[in-house]
């Protein structure tokens, strides 16, 4: 599956717990695409602020630098910069709590 | 049927197992005068009698809450961590809520999530043992020159979307669902009560499954992303994948495909229910591919511990 083949209007992402900070996108996401986040409570929609590869994480809210983020109700790391909703969350802006 | 070279070893096992309500016998090389062909004939005759008795057993109807499931994953990919394992987790939650039991092992897969897992322990002792089990294996790995806290997640993990060690661990631990951890087991210990148990065991699937089944599980739920043909021998392994390409490429390996949940996450509840039906099917006698194909074995470490 390449980015070019994914020119749909919206793409899905999976949020597993109510308190999660991020969702996992289920397809390649192009910057500007609408992402439909399905979760245990309500669905939400947000706009991708950049390209997001499949199975990578998208920020569901704005976060300050140094915030602990959750996925699957588990602390997964600390932000190393401010992050906006719709941005990619990965090794460039999130580090392990053990580091 | 116990097959042994030595009568005294067989007698030890016979004594240990004699209070279980299962027919049992032992055939030894000692009995056969150290002759392999005589040994074979003795074993065939004894086996014939056992099978004649066993075939008289009839199934009794039981609630699904009587089940004890072992949870295993191998050759995982993102479809495992995002779909197959969470679906197994939901099934586990429902089983435990109904009064059933489950066990999760593969201790090093907890690394990164041992805080979250240990917080679910019902006692401080269990909480501590979960953390210690991980620490002990990390140290053991270090002694073999493997640094599990170094390049972890590795390049391939990062390219697949995993960001931190905590993030990576979620994909595996999520198989256990959300219920409290009622018991901590050493490798191969029995789990005789309801609820979820955590077992300190290797990540190496063949040994992992042997230990989990030894706890008393009647079946394992075994997820895979890219495909893994191994199954247990003492109890059926219900093979599960959420990777449609894998399921299509390996139609005689997987007993349940939940790729539908990937295409349509709104269908997850239905997929969970379908998996529960499949589990009850297998528990009622439906064969898994592993059993049909005679794939699988039980494996016990003989050269010291496996990580």
Boltz contact constraints between the chains, C-beta under 6 A:
constraints:
  - contact:
      token1: [A, 14]
      token2: [B, 265]
      max_distance: 6.0
  - contact:
      token1: [A, 24]
      token2: [B, 82]
      max_distance: 6.0
  - contact:
      token1: [A, 38]
      token2: [B, 265]
      max_distance: 6.0
  - contact:
      token1: [A, 55]
      token2: [B, 78]
      max_distance: 6.0
  - contact:
      token1: [A, 55]
      token2: [B, 161]
      max_distance: 6.0
  - contact:
      token1: [A, 56]
      token2: [B, 161]
      max_distance: 6.0
  - contact:
      token1: [A, 72]
      token2: [B, 170]
      max_distance: 6.0
  - contact:
      token1: [A, 72]
      token2: [B, 174]
      max_distance: 6.0
  - contact:
      token1: [A, 74]
      token2: [B, 116]
      max_distance: 6.0
  - contact:
      token1: [A, 74]
      token2: [B, 170]
      max_distance: 6.0
  - contact:
      token1: [A, 76]
      token2: [B, 164]
      max_distance: 6.0
  - contact:
      token1: [A, 76]
      token2: [B, 166]
      max_distance: 6.0
  - contact:
      token1: [A, 76]
      token2: [B, 167]
      max_distance: 6.0
  - contact:
      token1: [A, 77]
      token2: [B, 164]
      max_distance: 6.0
  - contact:
      token1: [A, 90]
      token2: [B, 163]
      max_distance: 6.0
  - contact:
      token1: [A, 91]
      token2: [B, 158]
      max_distance: 6.0
  - contact:
      token1: [A, 91]
      token2: [B, 163]
      max_distance: 6.0
  - contact:
      token1: [A, 94]
      token2: [B, 163]
      max_distance: 6.0
  - contact:
      token1: [A, 96]
      token2: [B, 164]
      max_distance: 6.0
  - contact:
      token1: [A, 96]
      token2: [B, 165]
      max_distance: 6.0
